[in-house]
Amino acid sequence: MLLLSNDALAQIMSKPRPPAQGAVSPADIAERLEKSANETARMVPKAARGSAIDFAWPMTAEEYAATAKHVLVLVSVVTQDAAELPLRRVHIRAGGKDIELVRLSHELVGVSKGSRTFSVLGPYREDGFYLPPADAMMAEGYLQADFATRRSDFNLYKLPGTAPDFIRSDKNPVPPPDSKPDLAVVKAMIKREYKGFKPPTFERAMLPFSARLAGLEF
């Protein structure tokens, strides 16, 4: 899907991997950004920013329960302006609600100078892991990012995502009140689903999960 912003710069929304695909590597995300840059270059010579996203659903009912009905999302953004990073927040706008995602980690990543990503989308890249609730990921809406400056509500992905059958059959996919995902399970998911990415250290894991949902990161 293609969207043109008010300043005539192109925005191309990322598509996550097919459900049957294996683990995603940093090289895979770099390739997706390169593809996005090539598509953008067909419309404009340079864009202010770009993105690639990927999400991993729990594989089993036990993992779904252990994550307190959350999904793992990797957000990678590239920008021409270093002042736009780190992202201020990632959120879901659906059903008249604005749901801020819990940020597990974020890391600045170099962009190859010889790449189309560098020349079209920018030299500054950030990768971050987030935990959205399953019900929000299955709603009609948008996964969006607010940059540190200049741009808010940047569309990353058009929801809903395609959840596994056992999650779609859950009559109440809303995380239980005051629930907290098992961080060991979350870290294991990252290691399994995102080979080569630096796992979060959860420095602030002792904070109440509800507080982090209010905008705190760990």
Secondary structure, DSSP 8 states (H G I E B T S, - for coil): -EEE-TTS-EEE------TT-----HHHHHHHHHHHHHHHHTT-S--SEEEEEEEE--SSHHHHHHTTSB-EEEEEEEES-GGG-S-SEEEEEETTEEEE-EEEEEEEEE--TTSHIIIII-SEEEEEEEE-BHHHHTSSEEEEEE-SSS--SEEEEEE-----HHHHT-S--S--TT----HHHHHHHHHHHSTTS-----TTTTS-HHHHHTT---
